[in-house]
Amino acid sequence: MSTNAPTDVLVVGATGSIGELVVAESIRRGHRTRALVRDRGRTASLPGDAQIVVGDLTQADTLTEAIDGVHAVVFTHGSHGGARAAELVDYGAVRNVLQVLGGRPARIALMTAIGVTNPYPGHDWKRRSERLVRASGLPYTIVRPGWFDYNQPDQLELVMLQGDRRHAGTPADGVVSRRQIAEVLVASLSSPAAERKTLELVAERGPAPTDLDPLFSALQPDPQGALDAVLDIDNMPLSAEPTAVRQELAAFSARGR
């Protein structure tokens, strides 16, 4: 394991289809790994070496035990059920975890989605969660994967894009396996080359890479102090954002300075 690797990793969304793979990959890489779950009875599919911690993503006061002493957080959570659910879960979980961290140093890996800058209610809240992470001042990598597991068996060559220009809303935007998404999220935690990078992750025909650092190194970092990624479309003006969102961004930005 790299000397830059965090020791204690918290996986948010640990019982999801990607979260389970992230827990396993984190353990494989030698991290002490906590799996945040809402229901302890839904943990049978998680590795036995995972430390199970119970909390509700939508309630910050239930997350103290999960976050205490962690060196990194991987967000793999996602909502189902419309814009209100997206606000409470996709955005709210990131806000709540960052609030409980309270400015303590931790490496962040956040999974959102390819096409996140294409405005519609669900994506808007994912994009706002990205902005919170950038405003926090913490070291981070933001991964926007293509469509999960639509790749062919020989389609394992990872491609990291920037600018989020693929807005078809179909697998034509790009495809990638869940397993490789998990590998990229966990690898980013211990890669200096991945810090302050935002990327869209897809796979093309070819073999899987053996080293992700060259892919991370080829990316442009997000500008210091910017709310959006380096090549993103400027189509979500801060002045038009909900008052609560603007206030929360300001609070995190002040803490992150």
C-alpha positions as CSV (number, residue, x, y, z in Angstrom):
1,M,0.0,0.0,0.0
2,S,1.3,3.5,-0.8
3,T,2.7,5.6,2.0
4,N,0.2,8.2,0.9
5,A,-2.7,5.8,1.5
6,P,-5.2,6.6,4.2
7,T,-5.5,4.1,7.0
8,D,-9.2,4.3,8.0
9,V,-11.7,4.6,5.1
10,L,-15.5,5.1,5.4
11,V,-17.7,3.9,2.6
12,V,-21.0,5.8,2.2
13,G,-23.6,3.8,0.4
14,A,-21.9,0.6,1.4
15,T,-24.7,-1.8,0.6
16,G,-25.3,-0.5,-2.9
17,S,-24.1,-2.3,-6.0
18,I,-21.0,-0.2,-6.2
19,G,-20.6,0.4,-2.5
20,E,-20.2,-3.3,-1.8
21,L,-17.4,-3.5,-4.4
22,V,-15.7,-0.4,-2.9
23,V,-15.7,-2.0,0.5
24,A,-14.1,-5.1,-0.9
25,E,-11.5,-3.2,-2.9
26,S,-10.7,-1.0,0.0
27,I,-10.0,-4.0,2.2
28,R,-8.0,-5.7,-0.6
29,R,-5.8,-2.6,-0.7
30,G,-5.1,-2.9,3.1
31,H,-7.3,-0.1,4.4
32,R,-9.3,-0.5,7.6
33,T,-12.7,-0.1,6.2
34,R,-16.0,1.0,7.7
35,A,-19.3,0.3,5.9
36,L,-22.0,2.9,6.7
37,V,-25.4,1.2,6.7
38,R,-28.9,2.2,7.7
39,D,-29.9,-1.3,8.6
40,R,-27.5,-3.7,10.2
41,G,-29.6,-6.6,8.9
42,R,-28.6,-5.8,5.3
43,T,-24.9,-6.5,5.6
44,A,-24.7,-10.2,4.7
45,S,-23.1,-9.4,1.3
46,L,-20.3,-7.3,2.8
47,P,-16.9,-8.8,3.5
48,G,-16.4,-10.1,7.0
49,D,-13.4,-7.8,7.6
50,A,-15.6,-4.7,7.2
51,Q,-16.5,-2.7,10.3
52,I,-20.2,-2.1,10.2
53,V,-21.4,1.3,11.5
54,V,-25.1,2.3,11.5
55,G,-26.3,5.8,10.6
56,D,-28.8,7.6,8.5
57,L,-27.4,9.7,5.7
58,T,-30.2,12.3,6.0
59,Q,-29.5,12.8,9.8
60,A,-26.1,14.4,10.5
61,D,-26.4,13.6,14.3
62,T,-26.4,9.9,13.5
63,L,-23.0,9.9,11.7
64,T,-20.6,10.8,14.5
65,E,-19.5,7.2,15.2
66,A,-19.0,6.5,11.5
67,I,-16.8,9.5,10.9
68,D,-14.8,9.6,14.0
69,G,-11.1,9.1,13.2
70,V,-11.5,8.4,9.5
71,H,-8.8,9.5,7.0
72,A,-10.9,9.1,3.9
73,V,-14.5,8.9,2.7
74,V,-15.8,7.3,-0.4
75,F,-19.3,8.3,-1.5
76,T,-21.1,5.8,-3.6
77,H,-24.7,6.5,-2.4
78,G,-27.6,7.4,-4.7
79,S,-31.2,8.3,-4.4
80,H,-34.3,6.9,-6.1
81,G,-37.6,8.8,-6.2
82,G,-37.3,12.2,-7.8
83,A,-35.9,15.7,-7.0
84,R,-36.8,15.7,-3.3
85,A,-35.0,12.4,-2.7
86,A,-32.0,13.7,-4.6
87,E,-31.9,16.7,-2.4
88,L,-32.1,14.7,0.8
89,V,-29.7,11.9,-0.2
90,D,-27.4,12.8,-3.2
91,Y,-26.8,16.3,-1.8
92,G,-27.8,16.0,1.9
93,A,-25.5,13.0,2.6
94,V,-22.4,14.9,1.3
95,R,-23.4,18.0,3.3
96,N,-24.0,16.0,6.5
97,V,-20.8,14.0,6.3
98,L,-18.7,17.2,5.6
99,Q,-20.5,19.0,8.5
100,V,-19.6,16.2,10.9
101,L,-16.0,16.1,9.7
102,G,-15.9,19.7,10.8
103,G,-12.9,20.6,8.8
104,R,-10.7,17.7,10.0
105,P,-8.4,16.5,7.2
106,A,-9.8,13.6,5.1
107,R,-9.4,12.5,1.5
108,I,-12.7,12.5,-0.4
109,A,-13.8,10.3,-3.4
110,L,-17.2,11.2,-4.6
111,M,-19.1,9.3,-7.3
112,T,-21.8,11.3,-9.2
113,A,-22.7,10.5,-12.9
114,I,-21.7,11.3,-16.4
115,G,-24.0,14.0,-17.8
116,V,-24.2,15.7,-14.3
117,T,-23.9,19.2,-15.9
118,N,-27.0,18.5,-18.1
119,P,-29.6,20.4,-16.0
120,Y,-32.6,18.5,-14.6
121,P,-33.7,18.2,-11.0
122,G,-31.8,15.0,-10.0
123,H,-28.6,16.0,-11.7
124,D,-28.7,19.4,-10.2
125,W,-28.4,18.0,-6.7
126,K,-25.6,15.7,-7.6
127,R,-23.8,18.7,-9.1
128,R,-24.4,20.7,-6.0
129,S,-22.8,17.9,-3.9
130,E,-19.7,18.2,-6.1
131,R,-19.6,21.9,-5.4
132,L,-19.7,21.3,-1.6
133,V,-16.7,18.9,-1.9
134,R,-14.8,21.5,-3.9
135,A,-15.7,24.3,-1.4
136,S,-14.7,22.2,1.6
137,G,-11.0,22.6,0.8
138,L,-10.4,18.9,1.4
139,P,-8.3,16.9,-1.0
140,Y,-10.7,15.1,-3.4
141,T,-11.4,13.2,-6.6
142,I,-14.8,13.3,-8.2
143,V,-15.7,10.4,-10.5
144,R,-18.6,10.7,-13.0
145,P,-19.0,7.1,-14.3
146,G,-20.8,6.1,-17.5
147,W,-23.6,3.5,-17.5
148,F,-22.9,0.6,-15.2
149,D,-22.0,-2.8,-16.6
150,Y,-23.1,-2.0,-20.2
151,N,-19.6,-2.7,-21.3
152,Q,-18.7,-5.8,-23.3
153,P,-16.3,-8.4,-21.9
154,D,-13.4,-7.0,-23.9
155,Q,-14.3,-3.4,-23.1
156,L,-12.0,-2.7,-20.2
157,E,-9.6,0.0,-21.3
158,L,-10.5,2.9,-19.0
159,V,-10.8,6.4,-20.5
160,M,-10.9,9.5,-18.3
161,L,-12.6,12.4,-19.9
162,Q,-13.2,16.0,-18.7
163,G,-15.8,18.7,-19.5
164,D,-18.9,16.5,-19.3
165,R,-20.1,17.0,-22.9
166,R,-21.9,13.6,-23.2
167,H,-25.6,14.4,-22.6
168,A,-27.6,11.7,-24.5
169,G,-28.9,10.2,-21.3
170,T,-28.3,6.7,-22.7
171,P,-25.4,4.2,-22.8
172,A,-24.2,6.2,-25.8
173,D,-22.7,8.6,-23.3
174,G,-20.3,5.8,-22.2
175,V,-20.2,2.6,-20.3
176,V,-18.0,1.1,-17.6
177,S,-18.1,-1.9,-15.2
178,R,-19.1,-1.4,-11.6
179,R,-15.9,-3.3,-10.5
180,Q,-13.7,-0.8,-12.4
181,I,-15.6,2.2,-10.9
182,A,-14.9,0.8,-7.4
183,E,-11.2,0.3,-8.3
184,V,-10.9,3.9,-9.5
185,L,-12.6,5.4,-6.5
186,V,-10.4,3.5,-4.0
187,A,-7.2,4.0,-6.0
188,S,-7.8,7.8,-6.0
189,L,-7.5,7.9,-2.2
190,S,-3.8,7.2,-2.3
191,S,-2.8,8.8,-5.6
192,P,-1.4,12.3,-5.4
193,A,-2.0,12.5,-9.2
194,A,-5.7,12.2,-8.6
195,E,-6.0,15.1,-6.2
196,R,-8.4,17.9,-7.2
197,K,-9.4,16.1,-10.3
198,T,-12.9,15.7,-11.7
199,L,-13.4,13.1,-14.5
200,E,-15.9,11.2,-16.5
201,L,-15.1,7.5,-16.5
202,V,-15.9,5.2,-19.4
203,A,-14.4,2.1,-20.9
204,E,-13.4,1.3,-24.5
205,R,-12.4,-1.9,-26.2
206,G,-9.0,-3.0,-24.9
207,P,-7.3,-4.4,-21.8
208,A,-7.8,-3.0,-18.3
209,P,-4.9,-0.7,-17.2
210,T,-2.5,-2.0,-14.7
211,D,-1.6,1.4,-13.3
212,L,-4.1,4.3,-13.0
213,D,-1.7,7.0,-12.1
214,P,-0.8,7.9,-15.7
215,L,-4.5,8.3,-16.4
216,F,-4.9,10.6,-13.3
217,S,-1.8,12.5,-14.2
218,A,-3.1,13.4,-17.7
219,L,-6.1,15.2,-16.3
220,Q,-6.3,18.9,-15.6
221,P,-6.9,19.8,-11.9
222,D,-9.9,21.9,-10.9
223,P,-8.9,25.6,-10.4
224,Q,-8.3,26.4,-6.7
225,G,-11.4,27.9,-5.2
226,A,-13.7,27.0,-8.1
227,L,-17.1,25.5,-7.6
228,D,-17.2,23.6,-10.9
229,A,-14.8,21.3,-12.6
230,V,-12.1,22.7,-14.8
231,L,-13.8,22.3,-18.2
232,D,-17.4,22.2,-17.2
233,I,-20.1,24.1,-18.9
234,D,-21.0,27.3,-17.1
235,N,-24.7,26.8,-17.0
236,M,-25.7,26.8,-13.3
237,P,-25.1,30.3,-12.0
238,L,-24.6,30.6,-8.3
239,S,-26.9,33.6,-8.2
240,A,-29.8,31.5,-9.3
241,E,-29.2,28.7,-6.7
242,P,-31.5,28.2,-3.7
243,T,-30.7,30.4,-0.7
244,A,-29.9,27.5,1.5
245,V,-27.5,26.0,-1.0
246,R,-25.7,29.4,-1.4
247,Q,-25.4,29.7,2.4
248,E,-24.1,26.2,2.8
249,L,-21.5,26.7,0.1
250,A,-20.4,29.9,1.7
251,A,-20.1,28.2,5.1
252,F,-18.0,25.4,3.7
253,S,-15.8,27.8,1.6
254,A,-15.1,29.8,4.8
255,R,-14.2,26.7,6.7
256,G,-12.0,25.4,3.9
257,R,-9.8,28.5,3.6
